[in-house]
Amino acid sequence: MKCFEVVKAVLDVAYAQIPGDEPTKDAAVKTALQAMSAQYRQLLTSGGPDFADPVTRFAYVYLYVPAHAHWIHELLEWSPDARLLFEQKRLRMTCLGGGPGSDLVGALKFMATRGLTPAVFCEIVDGCIQWKQTWSDLSYTLEWFSALHTDYVIHDLADARSWSAPCNFSKADLFTINFFASEVRHIGQRAEEYFGWCFSQAKPGALILMNDNNDSRFYEWFDAIAAGCSLEPLLSSSGTRKIYDSGEQLSALGEYHERFDRNSKLTGDLAWRVFRKR
């Protein structure tokens, strides 16, 4: 299983949903890619892009999902404690801010690479209802060899009333937080309250995996939240991450690789963490 191949199938469906003829679609995607780069330079003040627009969702999947999925796979490889979870017969996984599906794709790549076949029960939690369709398209493309059950939960961090939507945080063996902390850092106290609420429900022994930008304004903020929620750090580092996998090729994106004057992300300056709930 390769991330770029999965993403190509999703992009085919997402591209068909963008209105207009091909030149109109391509022009819209190019504009969205440029706007997205500018938006991510303002995370501390305005947060991430508005994903209600299908063009913006297409641009995000194209630009970020392959690398973000691979880096979850990589972090699982680096964590002996996480690897043990996937050797169980059953695994419950919660992806906070995981709407695009990259966290789960990374976990499935890890399982495929190691030949592990637990039954996976995955709860994808996000504030954007439109990502649910993207995930449905993504899951439809997967030819998976063991039991895989997913649920999609809408939680809007800015609206604490939405947190009452039914979820299974107390049952999760594994939480992933993949470039989500930086997306919501600008919300401030309400985001801190949300993470605190999530982790207060986590059972003892649950693992929390976090990848994000290597910016102290993000990771020090998240580390402080973790320390206040009885999360024990097991792995903490930062640095340049690349996709070191000869099977992951940009060419797998086919014609999209040639159209947009912008390649999918292959490298990043990241901070990463693995915590255990005490």
KENURO-59203 format. One record per residue (C-alpha): residue number from 1; z, x, y. Coordinates in nm, 4 decimals, m for minus. Each point is the difference from the previous one (the first is absolute). Layout:
BEGIN
  seq        pz        px        py
  NUM         Z         X         Y
...
***
This chain:
BEGIN
  seq        pz        px        py
    1    0.0000    0.0000    0.0000
    2   m0.1055    0.1451    0.3357
    3    0.1089   m0.1309    0.3385
    4   m0.3393    0.0363    0.1669
    5   m0.1704   m0.1977   m0.2766
    6    0.2490   m0.2864    0.0309
    7   m0.0328   m0.0005    0.3785
    8   m0.3809   m0.0117   m0.0196
    9    0.0193   m0.3265   m0.1960
   10    0.2389   m0.1473    0.2570
   11   m0.2192    0.1097    0.2894
   12   m0.3016   m0.1732   m0.1522
   13    0.1852   m0.3317    0.0043
   14    0.1558    0.0596    0.3429
   15   m0.3335    0.0991    0.1552
   16   m0.1589   m0.3239   m0.1146
   17    0.2735   m0.1922    0.1842
   18   m0.0805    0.1573    0.3381
   19   m0.2257   m0.2333    0.2021
   20   m0.3446    0.1079    0.1187
   21   m0.2904    0.2039   m0.1295
   22    0.0349    0.3570   m0.1232
   23   m0.0513    0.1786    0.3372
   24    0.2510   m0.2365    0.1625
   25    0.2547    0.0608   m0.2746
   26   m0.0407    0.3771    0.0116
   27    0.0367    0.0075    0.3782
   28    0.3176   m0.2090   m0.0253
   29    0.1472    0.2309   m0.2659
   30   m0.0766    0.3120    0.2065
   31    0.1743   m0.1569    0.2991
   32    0.3001   m0.0961   m0.2158
   33    0.0289    0.3523   m0.1408
   34    0.0062    0.1479    0.3503
   35    0.2520   m0.2570    0.1214
   36    0.2207    0.0603   m0.3027
   37    0.0226    0.3715    0.0690
   38    0.1075   m0.0741    0.3573
   39    0.2497   m0.2632   m0.1176
   40    0.1717    0.2402   m0.2369
   41    0.0630    0.2399    0.2864
   42    0.2153   m0.2720    0.1584
   43    0.2179   m0.0985   m0.2968
   44    0.3265    0.0511    0.1852
   45   m0.0934   m0.2448    0.2729
   46   m0.2269   m0.2592   m0.1576
   47    0.0052    0.0494   m0.3766
   48   m0.3016   m0.0173   m0.2262
   49   m0.3213   m0.2047    0.0280
   50   m0.0271   m0.3772   m0.0271
   51   m0.1279   m0.0596   m0.3514
   52   m0.0880   m0.3649    0.0509
   53   m0.3578    0.1125    0.0734
   54   m0.2111    0.0564   m0.3171
   55   m0.1829    0.2906    0.1680
   56    0.3302    0.1765    0.0681
   57    0.1115   m0.0534   m0.3593
   58   m0.3293    0.1404   m0.1288
   59    0.0355    0.3034    0.2273
   60    0.3576    0.0615   m0.1158
   61   m0.0875   m0.0233   m0.3694
   62   m0.2944    0.2357    0.0500
   63    0.1905    0.2537    0.2068
   64    0.3472    0.0098   m0.1541
   65    0.0471   m0.1767   m0.3328
   66   m0.1502    0.2693   m0.2310
   67    0.2232    0.2756    0.1392
   68    0.3096   m0.2186    0.0306
   69   m0.0389   m0.1116   m0.3613
   70   m0.0501    0.3573   m0.1201
   71    0.3078    0.1214    0.1872
   72    0.2185   m0.2619   m0.1714
   73   m0.1405    0.1201   m0.3346
   74    0.0801    0.3569    0.1073
   75    0.3573   m0.0816    0.1045
   76    0.0619   m0.1701   m0.3342
   77   m0.1207    0.3164   m0.1711
   78    0.2474    0.2065    0.2021
   79    0.3037   m0.2169   m0.0790
   80    0.1488    0.0348   m0.3503
   81    0.2188   m0.3035    0.0650
   82   m0.2998   m0.2144    0.0919
   83   m0.1944    0.1203   m0.3042
   84    0.2815   m0.1208   m0.2243
   85   m0.0297   m0.3518    0.1397
   86   m0.3585   m0.0219   m0.1231
   87    0.1050    0.0981   m0.3501
   88    0.1892   m0.3274   m0.0322
   89   m0.1567   m0.3020   m0.1657
   90    0.0269   m0.1997    0.3233
   91    0.0067    0.0971    0.3651
   92    0.0662   m0.2015    0.3140
   93   m0.1550    0.1423    0.3164
   94    0.0258   m0.1159    0.3627
   95   m0.2507    0.1267    0.2594
   96    0.1397   m0.0461    0.3510
   97   m0.2905   m0.0238    0.2439
   98   m0.2306    0.0300   m0.2996
   99   m0.2537   m0.2661    0.0997
  100   m0.3164    0.2092   m0.0454
  101    0.1029    0.0770   m0.3599
  102   m0.0090    0.3783    0.0323
  103    0.3555    0.0450   m0.1373
  104   m0.0745   m0.1873   m0.3196
  105   m0.3372    0.1711   m0.0451
  106    0.1795    0.3348    0.0272
  107    0.2538   m0.1061   m0.2624
  108   m0.2753   m0.1192   m0.2329
  109   m0.1846    0.3290    0.0425
  110    0.3210    0.1802   m0.0962
  111    0.0338   m0.2150   m0.3111
  112   m0.3631    0.0522   m0.0971
  113    0.0243    0.3758    0.0495
  114    0.3046    0.0242   m0.2263
  115   m0.1000   m0.2660   m0.2504
  116    0.3077   m0.2134    0.0748
  117   m0.0115   m0.3726   m0.0702
  118    0.3104   m0.1818    0.1274
  119   m0.0345   m0.3652    0.0913
  120    0.0035    0.0095    0.3808
  121    0.1381   m0.2776    0.2173
  122   m0.0973    0.0839    0.3589
  123    0.1132   m0.1765    0.3144
  124   m0.2220    0.0757    0.3001
  125    0.1813   m0.0727    0.3266
  126   m0.1831   m0.0135    0.3323
  127   m0.0128   m0.1895    0.3266
  128   m0.3756   m0.0588   m0.0050
  129   m0.1119   m0.2946   m0.2115
  130   m0.3624    0.1145    0.0207
  131    0.0776    0.3097   m0.2093
  132    0.0705   m0.2369   m0.2878
  133   m0.3730   m0.0678   m0.0322
  134   m0.0745    0.3723    0.0078
  135    0.2505    0.0574   m0.2769
  136   m0.1479   m0.2869   m0.2012
  137   m0.3425    0.1641    0.0321
  138    0.1458    0.3363   m0.0980
  139    0.1876   m0.1299   m0.3034
  140   m0.3131   m0.1806   m0.1175
  141   m0.1843    0.3319   m0.0193
  142    0.2620    0.1663   m0.2190
  143   m0.0638    0.0369   m0.3699
  144    0.3575    0.0596   m0.1050
  145    0.1309    0.0722   m0.3484
  146    0.3586   m0.1320    0.0132
  147    0.1847   m0.3007    0.1409
  148   m0.0177   m0.0154    0.3801
  149    0.1620   m0.2814    0.1976
  150   m0.0051   m0.0152    0.3799
  151    0.1540   m0.2194    0.2637
  152   m0.0691    0.0024    0.3735
  153    0.2894   m0.0656    0.2384
  154   m0.0353   m0.0517    0.3757
  155    0.2773    0.1602    0.2081
  156   m0.0499    0.0366    0.3749
  157    0.2394    0.2661    0.1277
  158   m0.0027   m0.1495    0.3469
  159    0.1128   m0.3375   m0.1366
  160    0.3179    0.0215   m0.2056
  161   m0.0468   m0.3615   m0.1100
  162   m0.2960    0.1109   m0.2115
  163    0.2257    0.2302   m0.2017
  164    0.1298   m0.3029   m0.1847
  165   m0.3305   m0.0170   m0.1909
  166    0.0923    0.0394   m0.3694
  167   m0.0070    0.3583   m0.1225
  168    0.1374    0.2081   m0.2866
  169    0.1324    0.3051    0.1837
  170    0.3210   m0.0029   m0.2032
  171   m0.2010    0.0451   m0.3214
  172   m0.2358    0.2769    0.1134
  173    0.0133    0.3344   m0.1791
  174   m0.2237    0.1600    0.2606
  175   m0.0737   m0.0578    0.3695
  176   m0.2949    0.1600    0.1769
  177   m0.0261    0.0376    0.3777
  178   m0.3393    0.1530    0.0655
  179   m0.0827    0.0627    0.3684
  180    0.1947   m0.3156    0.0805
  181    0.3056    0.1418    0.1800
  182   m0.2191    0.1444    0.2759
  183   m0.1878   m0.3325    0.0303
  184    0.3203   m0.1848    0.0885
  185    0.2012    0.2707    0.1801
  186   m0.0912   m0.1535    0.3382
  187    0.1834   m0.3214   m0.0934
  188    0.3259    0.1961    0.0157
  189    0.3223   m0.1736   m0.0961
  190   m0.1681   m0.2877   m0.1827
  191   m0.1850    0.2466   m0.2232
  192    0.3266    0.1837   m0.0689
  193    0.1619   m0.3303   m0.0903
  194   m0.2861   m0.0850   m0.2341
  195    0.0158    0.3285   m0.1912
  196    0.3783   m0.0279   m0.0130
  197   m0.0301   m0.3525   m0.1384
  198   m0.2536    0.1122   m0.2630
  199    0.2055    0.2959   m0.1166
  200    0.3232   m0.1995   m0.0046
  201   m0.1580   m0.2118   m0.2728
  202   m0.1270    0.2954   m0.2060
  203    0.1878    0.0521   m0.3232
  204    0.1841    0.3267   m0.0726
  205   m0.2429    0.2519   m0.1452
  206   m0.3106   m0.1484    0.1644
  207   m0.2370    0.2617    0.1390
  208   m0.1610   m0.0092    0.3439
  209   m0.3179    0.2040    0.0631
  210   m0.1181    0.0600    0.3553
  211   m0.3140    0.1665    0.1353
  212   m0.0630    0.0092    0.3737
  213   m0.1166    0.2050    0.2952
  214    0.1668    0.3365    0.0448
  215    0.1545   m0.0940    0.3337
  216    0.3759    0.0303    0.0428
  217    0.0059   m0.3164    0.2114
  218   m0.0940   m0.1896   m0.3140
  219    0.1623    0.1838   m0.2899
  220    0.3310    0.0787    0.1717
  221    0.0276   m0.3664    0.0934
  222   m0.0663   m0.1033   m0.3595
  223    0.2360    0.2663   m0.1396
  224    0.2796   m0.1386    0.2176
  225   m0.0615   m0.3507   m0.1328
  226    0.0015    0.1317   m0.3571
  227    0.3267    0.1864    0.0548
  228    0.1619   m0.3182    0.1282
  229   m0.1173   m0.1965   m0.3042
  230    0.1479    0.2186   m0.2758
  231   m0.3339    0.1575   m0.0892
  232    0.0395    0.3406   m0.1614
  233   m0.2841    0.2438    0.0829
  234   m0.1589    0.1469   m0.3127
  235   m0.3109    0.1540    0.1555
  236   m0.0699    0.0742    0.3655
  237   m0.2856    0.2066    0.1361
  238   m0.2968    0.0073    0.2331
  239   m0.3303    0.1766    0.0489
  240   m0.3742   m0.0285   m0.0377
  241   m0.1180   m0.2225   m0.2845
  242   m0.3538   m0.0053   m0.1355
  243   m0.1702   m0.1816   m0.2825
  244   m0.0053    0.2676   m0.2680
  245   m0.1877   m0.1962   m0.2625
  246   m0.3541    0.0975   m0.0920
  247   m0.0586   m0.3546   m0.1230
  248    0.0657   m0.1485    0.3441
  249   m0.3282    0.0311    0.1863
  250   m0.1060   m0.1478    0.3331
  251   m0.3390   m0.0603   m0.1569
  252    0.1622   m0.2773   m0.2068
  253   m0.0051   m0.2094    0.3184
  254   m0.3781   m0.0047   m0.0238
  255   m0.1881   m0.1160    0.3073
  256    0.3188   m0.0500    0.2032
  257    0.0519    0.3749   m0.0015
  258   m0.3268    0.0384    0.1923
  259    0.0242   m0.2910    0.2455
  260    0.2985    0.0328    0.2249
  261    0.0015    0.3571    0.1376
  262    0.3532    0.0261   m0.1329
  263    0.1259    0.1116   m0.3401
  264    0.2911   m0.1484   m0.1891
  265    0.3191    0.1954    0.0534
  266    0.0447    0.2925   m0.2415
  267    0.2808    0.1997    0.1625
  268    0.3143   m0.0806    0.1927
  269    0.3156    0.1501    0.1480
  270    0.2680   m0.1912   m0.1878
  271    0.3724   m0.0352   m0.0497
  272    0.1099   m0.1348   m0.3372
  273    0.3247   m0.1110   m0.1558
  274    0.1458   m0.1269   m0.3261
  275    0.3386   m0.1738    0.0168
  276    0.2285   m0.1611   m0.2572
  277    0.2221   m0.2955    0.0819
  278    0.3608    0.0929   m0.0718
***
